[in-house]
Amino acid sequence: MKILIVSHTYIVELNSEKLRQLAQNYPNVEVTIVVPKKWRPGGVQNKMIETQPRIEGNFRVIPISNFSQNNQALLTFGLDIISLLKTFKPDIIQVEQGAKSLGYAQLITLNKILGIKAKNIFFTWWNLPYTVKFPLSWLERYNLKNTQAAIAGNQDGVKILKDHGYNGLIEVMPQLGVDETLFYPSTQSELAQELRIEKDEFIIGYIGRFVQEKGILTLIKALAGLLEYPWKLLLLGRGPLQEEIVEKASSAGFAERIILVPSVPHSDVPRYLNLMSTLVLPSETSYQVKTITAVGWKEQFGHVLIEAMACKVPVIGSDSGEIPHVIGEAGLIFPEGDNLALRGCLTQMMTLPPSSLPEKLAQLGYQRSFNEYTNKVLAKKLFDFYQKVLSVQTGSLKDTRQL
């Protein structure tokens, strides 16, 4: 089984671990990942990244010349993609740029022209209803018509695809798993001392961007009514709301309880997670976020949740997007934007006996993370899905579509 994966996501080595395990753990599986030669992520990491090839047996990461360097919907590749396709001759081509991407249309077309006869698969995170006008409507129809299978990163993504006429094979799984060799329970006494955290303090954690849609201001409002308890707020990240966060905390009388840590390398994140008594992800649906192809945003997965679970940190999340599906019964859920409900969740975590709630949720989350979300588990799920895709005859698959 030869699998070609195309995505800018895998310029980060840690992100490709699921696919590396797919190549290493299953006989006769070869995985080649195509990444852009140059990419500028934007946001906090606003610098050009020049990728390098990586080869480990049946697993390869190959940089290919690209025409867009900061927009995944417009990302397309140079002529060197043709020679790679001719040489590798994949059984599956999976493009992880969504249903409306030019790159996916490019790979579909080259698959046809070169006579490779690979199955076309795309991955999408998109989970909000949308409408498209020409020429995007034509591009989406072309892509969906020539798709043999799809992977959605969340439950809502399946409904969106069906609303747009796709009725083929589809699987729900996140793009990235959790690395259990990096994220696991550990004592961080030195870091606690460095951050002046006392043993009896309840540490409420948040990791992510300081932006409106992440609900961080709702968390600040919730904490304003909990001053009688011995807690501190550990914020790991950065963003445009940082000054407002400090101002609102100061007005509420708890600015001195905030521990503000700028973004750190991903390998350091477990150290900070293991300081937390609970992690909060208070995301909120927003229609202020706009891209070239769509408007709006709601939480697509919440990867920090499974990392916290792997560290045995109990989690609290809003009901935005995929968060309730990720947490399941292993954490507390509150209505997005409802600071009083979030305050209630935090009060439970701080006041109920550990054995009746925090420790119970920590253990449930730990088990859920390892049963559902490790790279090894996701590699197995992906392998099974590929086998299913390859077993379906093209003609019979087309009959199941309503395009």
N, C-alpha and C positions, 0 to 999 in steps of 0.2 A: 504494500500500500504506500504510494507516494503522495505526500500531502504538501501543497504549496500554500502558505499563509502570507497574506499581504496586509501590513498595517504599520503605521508610524509608532504605535504603542510599544513595539518591541525594540525600539532604539535603547530602551532601558533594560539592561541585562536581567535584572530581577523579575521583570514582567514576563519573561519567556520561560520561566521554570516549568509551568504546566506542559508546554510543548516539548521541552527538553525531556521531561519524564515520559511523555508519550512516545518519543523516539527510543528512549533507553529501555522502557519496561515491556515493549511489545515487539516480538520478532517480526522481521520483514517490514517494519514501518520506517519510512524515511521522511523526515520533516525538514523542509527548507522554508525559512522565513525571509520574505522580501521587506526591507525597510528603506525609506528614503536616505540618500547619501547625506543630505543636509536637511535639518529641521529646526525650526525656532518655535518652541512650545508656547511662548507668550506668558502673560501673567507674571507670577513670581519668578519663574525661570526663563526670563526673557533674553536668552542668548542662543546663538547658533550652535547646534550640535552637529558634528561631523562624525558619522557612524563608521565603525570598523567591522570587517568580516569576522565571524566566529565559526569555527568548525570543530565539532566534537563527534566523531564517528558518523552516525546517521542523522545527526542534528547539525544544521547549518543556518547561520544568519548572513544574508547577502545584501549589502547596500547596493541600490540601483539608482541611477541618476533620475531626478524628479523635477517637475515643473512648478509645483506649489510647495512652499517651504513652511507654511503656517496654517493651512486650512485643509482639514481632512476631506471635506466634500469636493474640493477642487484638486486634490492630490492625484497626479498622473505620473507616468514613468517614461523614461527615454528608451531608445532603441535597444539598449542592453537587456531589457526585459524579454525581448524576443529570443535572443540567444539562450537565455536561461530556460525559457519555456521549451525550446527545441531540445536542449540537452537533458533537462530533468524529466520531461514528459510526465507531469503529475496525473494521478487518478482523481484528485480533488483539488480544486482551486477555491480557497476561502479568503474573501476580501472583507476586512473588518472596518469598513468606513460607512456603513449604513446602506439603505436601499436606494438612495438618490445620488450616490457618489459617481463622479466621472471615472474614478479609478476602477470601480467595479464594472462599469460599461466597457472600459478599455480591456480588462482581462476577459470578459465574456466574448468580446469581438475577436481578440487574438486567439482565444480558445477555438473559435469557429474557423478563422482564416487558416490557422496552422494545422487544423485537423487533429488536435490533441484528444478531443472527446472526453475531457475531464468533466466531472460534476461541478457545477457552479453553486457555491454557498456564500451567503453574506452574513455578517454579524451586525446587529443594531442594538443601541441603547435606547433609541427614541421611544418615549412613553406618554406623549401628549397628543391629542387629536390635532391634525393639521390638514390644510388644503394646499394643493400645488397648481400653479398655472404653467402654461407653455413657456419655455421649453422643459422646465423641470417635470411637468406631468408626463411628457413624452419619455424623458430619461427614466423616470420611475417605472413606467409601463414596460419599457424595453428590458430593464433590469429584472423586474419580477417575472416577466414572461419567460425569461431564459434562466430562471433559478430552479435548481433541483431540490434545494433544502435551505433552511434558514435557522439561525440561532439568535434568540432574543435574550438580552441580559436581564430581563424582568418580565413579570406576568402581564403588565399593561402593554408591553411591546408586542405580544402575541395578538392582542385585541386590535391594536393599531394596524398591524399588517393585514389581518382579516378584513378590517374595514376598508382597506385599500385593494382588496380583491385577491390577496394571496391565500391559497388554501392548500399549499403543498406541505411537505414534511417540515416540522419545526420543533426545536428543542429549546428549553429555557435553562440557561446556565450563565454564570458571570464570566466575564472575559479573563479575570485574574483570580487565582486562588490565594490562600494564605500559606505562607512558608512556616511550617511548624518547627523548623530548625532555627528560626529567627524569633518567632513569636511564641513564647511559653512563659509560665509563671516564674518569677525570680525576685529575689529581695534586692532592693536598691537603696540600702541604708546610706551610702556615701552621697548619692544624688539627692536623697531626701535632706541630708544635712546641708548640702550645698545650697538647696533651695529654701532652707529654713522651715522645713515641714516637721511639726511635732508629732509624736506617736499617737496622741489622742485626737488629732485633727482628721476630719472626714474630707477627703480630696475629691472634688467634683471636677471631672476632666472634659475638655473639648479639644478635638484635633481637627483642623481644617481651615478653610478660607474664612476670613472675617468679612463676610458679605451678607446682604439682606436675606437672600434666599436660603442661607444656611441656618436661619433662625436664632442666631446668637444673641440678638437683642431681646428675644422672648426669654431666653435663659437668664439674662441679666434682670429682667422684670420679675421672674420667678424667685430669684435669689434675694430680691429686696425684701421679701416677706419672711425670710428665714434667718434673720440676724441673731436669734436667740440660741442657735446651734453652733458648735465649734467646727466650722468648715472653712476650706479655702478653695478657690477656683483656679485650676491649672489650665491655661490657654496655650496651646501649641499651634502656632500658625502666624499668619499675617494677612493684611488686606486693608481696604479703604475705610472700614468701620473701626479701626483700632482706636483712634482718638475719641470717637463717640462712645465706645465701650467704656473707656476709662472715665469719661465725663459722667456718664449715667451711673456708673458704679460709685463714683465720688459723691454724686448727689444723693444716692441711696445710703451712703455711709459705710461702704465696704471696699473702697478702692485699695486699702491696705491688705485686703484678703486675696487680691488677684496676684497670681504668679504668671507672668507673661514671658513666654519663651518663643523666640523667632523660629521659623521653620528650620528643622534639622534634617540631616541625611536620613533616608528611610531606615537604614540599619540601626539608627539610634532611637527610633520611635518606640520599640519595646521597652526601653529603659523608663520612659515617661509613662507609658501605659501601666507599668507595674507599680507606679506610685499611686494610681487612682483607686478610690473606693468605688466609684462608678464612672462610666463614660456616658455622656449625653450627646445625642445627635438630633437636634431640634429643627430639622430642615422644614422649609415652607415652600409650597408651590408659588411660583412667580411668573407673571407674564411681562415683566420688564426686561427679561433676558432675551436677546434677539441674535439670530445667526443668519447666514445667507439664505438658508433653506427653510427655516421655521422660526416660530415665536414661542417663548415660554420655557419653563424648566420646572421639573419636580424631581425629587431624589430618585436616581436611576438604580442605585444599589446601596451604597453606604459601606464601602470596603473596610473602613475603620472599625465597623461593628464586629466583623469576623476576626479582625486582628485582636480586638479587646477580648472577645470570647476565648480566643486561643491562649490568652494570658490570664484567664480566669477572672476577668473583670466584669462584673454585672453591668448590663447596658440598659439605657433608657432611650427610646426613640419616638419621634412623632409618627403620625400615620401617613406621612408624605410618601407617595410612590411605593417603592419596593421595600421600604424599611420594615413594615409589619411581617412581610414574607421572609425576610432575612432573619429577623429575631425569633419569629414563631412564638413558642411558649417559654423562651429562654430569657425574657426580659420584660420590661414594662413599656407600654405604648400609651401615648396621650394624643389628643387631637391637635394637629398642627396649629401653631399660633396661639394656643391656649396656655397662657402663663400660669393660671391658677391650677390647671390640671397637672402641669409639669411640676409645680410647687408641691402638689400632693404626692407625686411619684418620688420626688426627692425626700420628702418628709418620711415616707415609708422606708426608704433605704437607710435613712439616718436613725430612725427611732425603733423599728421593729428588731427583734432579736436576730442576730446574724444567721442562726440556724434555720429560722423560719422564712427568711427572704433573701438577703444578699448572698449568703453562702449557697443556698439552694439554686438561685439564678446563675451564680458563677459556675457551678458544676454543670447545670443544664446547658449553658452557653459553651462551655469547654467541650462537652460531648457533641453538641450540634456542629461546632466549628470543625471538629475532626471527622465527623461522620458525613458532612455535606460539602465542606469548602476547602479542604487541603488541595494542593496541586496534584497529589497522587489520585485523590478521589475524582477530581475534575478530568484528569487525563483518561481515567477509565471510562467515565461518562462520555467523553468525546470520542474515544475509540469505538465504543458500542454504537454511537450515533453514526459514525462514518461507515461502519459495517452495514448498518441499516440502509444508509443512503446508497451505497454501492450495490446492494442486493435488489434495489428497486429498478425495474426496467423503465427506460425513458418513456416509452409509449404509454405504459400503464400509469406512470406518474402524471403525465399531461392530462390524462382523463380525469384526474382528481381535482384539477384546477378549475376555477371560474374566473378567467381573466377577460 
